Amino acid sequence: MTAPTSIIKIGPSPRLAIAYAGSGDLVLFLHGVGGNRSNWHAQIEALSPFYLAAAWDMRGYGDSDDYDGPMSIRDVCHDVKRVLDHFAVPKAHIVGLSLGGMIAQEFYRHFPDCVRSLVLANTNAGPAADWTPHQKQEFVDLRRTPLMSGLSIMDCAPAIVDSLVCDSTASAVRDDLMESLGKLRQESFLKAVETVVQFNSTEVLATIAVPTLLIGSTDDRVTPIKDIRDMAALIPKARLVEMPGGHLSNLENPDKFNRAIIDFLATVPQGREIA
C-alpha cells in the first residue's frame, strides 16, 4: 500500500520544500537543472512502502526559497545535510539525476559518513576537466542568449523537452516536463547552468566506498551513455544499469528505473544507527 505524501518546508533560510512518504531508511531524490520535486512522484510512490522516500525542491526551485548570489554547490550540499538533520538520520541513500547526480557526488566529497549508498543517473563527473573555456561559454550561451533576448523559459520549453527526451517518449511525459519547466525561475535556472560547467568530481570517483548504482540511457544526448560507463569504471564495485530512452530515465522509463533502484537498495544493509 502506498503511503500518503506530505509536503513540508524546513529552515533556516533558504527554506526547502520537501515531499516525503513512508518510513525507514531515508532515500533522498535530487532533481536536475530543469526539474523539481514533482519529477520524482513515481519514485516516491514505488519506494515509500519500504523506505522513507523524499524529494526536494533545490534552493531557488519550486516552492523552496530564492537565494542571493551565485549558486554554490557546497552550499547545496549543506542543504542536503539539513534534510538529513530534519529527519534525524545520520545517513541516507542519495539518488541524483543529472545536476542532482553531481550534487550527490559532491555531497559524498564533503559528507562521506552521511551517505549509505549512491544512485547516479544520467549524470557525469562534470565537463570542467575536459572542456575548453570556449566550450563552457558556448554551453552557457546556448541557454542564456534566448532568455536574455526576451524569450521566456516557456517560449524555449518545446525545444528543451525535445533535447531531453527521445522521440518515442509518451506525450503525457512531455506534458509533465512542460509543466515542470513552467515552474522554473529564470535566474535560478541560469545560476545552475553556470554551476554545471564548473563542476569536476573526477578525483572523487575512485574514493567512493559506499554501494553505488549508475543508471544511463542509450539515447541520452545530454549525458551520453559513455559518460556513465566511464564513471562506472572509476568507482570501485559500482553497478551499471543501462536502459533505452533519453536524459530523464526516471520519467521516461519509471518502471525500469524503480525496479533498478529497489533491487539495488535491497542489497544495501539497513541502518541501525541513531542520530
N, C-alpha and C positions, 0 to 999 in steps of 0.2 A: 504494500500500500504506500502510495506517495505521500510524504509528509507535507503539510501546508507550508508555504513560503512566507517568511516575514521580511519586512524591509525596515532597516534601522539606519540612523546616522550617528557616527561616532566622532568625537572631538579629540583633541582641540583643533584649532584651525590649521589647515583647511579641513572641514568636516567631510567625512567619507560616507557615501551611501553604499549599503551592503544588503544584498538579498541572500537569505540563507534558509535552509530547511534540514531536518534530520538531527542526528546525534552521533557521537562517537568521534573518531579521529577527524580533524579538520582537513578538508580538501578545498583549497582556495584557488579560484579561477581568475586569471588576469587577461583582459581583452587587449586587442591591438589598437593601432593608431586611429582607425575609423569606427571603433566599436564602443560598447558599453555593457553593463551587466546583463542586459536583456539577451545578448548573444549567447549566453550560457544557460538559457532556460531548460533546454533539453537535457543538459548535463546535470543540473541540479535535480531535475525530476528523476533521472536514472540513478543517481548516486545517493540521494537522500535516504532511501531505505536502509542504507548500510553505513553511511558516514554523515558527519556534519558538513554539508556541501554549501559553499558560499561563493558569491561572485560580487566584485566591487565595481563601482564607477571610479576610475582613477581620478586623482585630483584634476579639476578642470573639465571633467566629463560628466555627462548625465546629470544626476542630482547631487553630485559632490560639489564642494565649493571651488571657486576660482582661486588662483594664487598669483602673487606678483612675481615679476622677473622671469628669467628663462627657466625651462624645465631642467631640474637636476635629478638624474636617475638615482643618485644617492638619497635624496630626499624622498623619492618614491619608495625606495627600499625601506626607509624608516616608516613610511605609511603602511607598508605590508606588515612590519613588525607591530605597529599599532593595532592592526586587525587581530593578530595572534594574541596580543595582550588583552584586547577586549574580550575575546572568547576564553581567556585564561588557559591557553595551551602553550606549552614550551616549544612544540614542533608542529609542523603542518606539511601535508603533501601540497606542493606548489605546481599548478598547471598553468602554463602560459602559452599563448598563441601569438606569433609574430612579435610585435613590440612587447607583448606580455611575456613571451619566451625570453627576450633579452632581459627584462626586469627580473625574471626568475633566476637567470644565470648570475646577474649582479647581486641579487639577494643572497644567493649562496656564497658569493665572494665575501660579503660583509657579515652574514649571519649563518655560517655553515652549521652551527649546532642547533639552529631553529628549523632545519629542513629535514623532513622524514624521507621524502622522495621528490623527484622532479619529473614532470612531463613537459617536454619542449616540443611544441607543434608548429610546423610551418614557420620556422624561425631560422636564425643563423647566429654566428658569433660576432656579427657586425661587419659593415663594409669598411670600417676605418683603416684596417690593416692593409687592404688591397686596393682601395680606390684612390685615384689621384684627387687633388683638390678640385680640379675641373669636374670630375665625375660626381663628386659630392655636391658641388654647387648646382650642377645640372639636375640632379635628383630633387634638390630643394626647389629650384626654379620651376620645374615642371608642375609642381603642386602649388607654389606660391603665386606665380605670374597670373594665372586666370583669376584668382581671388583678388589680387591687387588691381586688376584691370576693371573690377566692378562686378564680376560674376559672383554669385553666391555658391555655397557648397552644394546646394540642391541643383543649381544650374549644371554643376560638374558631376553630379551624382550618377547619372546613367553611364558615363564613361568610366567612372571609378568602379562601379559594380562590374562592368564588362572586363576591367583589368584584373579583378579579384577572383572571379569565379569562372568555371569552364562553360563552354557553350551549352552543354546539356543540363545545366543547373535549373531546377524547377522554378517556375515563375513565383511561387509562394516564397521561396528563399530570397529571390531577387527583391520582392516587395518588402520583406523584413529588413533587408540591407538598406533599401532606400529609406525606410523609416528610421533605422539606426543612424544613417548619415545625416538625416534631417535634424537630429538632436545634437550634432557636433557644434561646438563653439569654435569659430574660425581661429581665434588667437591660440587656443589650446591645441588645436589640430596642427597649426604651423610650428608651435614650440615643440611638439612631439616629433614632427618630421625632422627638425633641426637636430634633435637628440639622436635619432636613428643613425644619421650619417656620421656621428662622432663616436658611436658605440664600438667597442672592441673588447671581447672577452676571451680571445683565443687562448691566452695563458691560463685562464681559469679552468678550461675543459678538462685538462689532464689531472686536475686536483679534485675533481668531483668524486666523492667517495660514498655517495648515497645511491640507492637504486634509481636508475634513470631510464625513462622511456622517451624515445624520439619518434615523432609522427610526421611523415611527409606525404605530399600528394604528387602524383606523377605528372599532372598538368599545371602545377603551380608556376605561374610566370613571375611572381614577386620574389619568392624564395625557392629557387629550383631544387628539385629533389637531390641534386648533387650536394647542395649545402648541408642538408640533413645527413646524408651519407658520410660526408667529411667530418661532421661533428660526432657521429656515432663511432667513427674510427679513433677519435681522440679521447672520448670519455671511457674510462675503464668500466668494463662489464655493462655497457649500455645496450639496451634493446632497441631495435628499429622496426617500426611498422610502416609499411607503405600502402597507400590506398589511392584509388582514382579520384580525380577532382582537382579543383583549383586551390587557391590560397586559404580558404576558410573551411578546413576539413570538418570542424565541429558542426558547421551549419549545412554543408553540402552532403556529408555522409554521417549524420548523427548516430545512427545505429552502429556502424563500424567503429566510429570514434569512441562511443561509450563502451562498447564491448572491449576494445583495446585497453582502455583505462581500467575498467573493472577487473579484467583478467590480470593486468599488471599489478594493481593495488592489492589483489588477493595474495600476491607473493611477498608483500612487504609486511614485516612483523607489526602487529598492532601496538599502539603506545600504551605504556603503563606509567608514564611519568606524571608527576603532579607539579603544576606550575607554581 
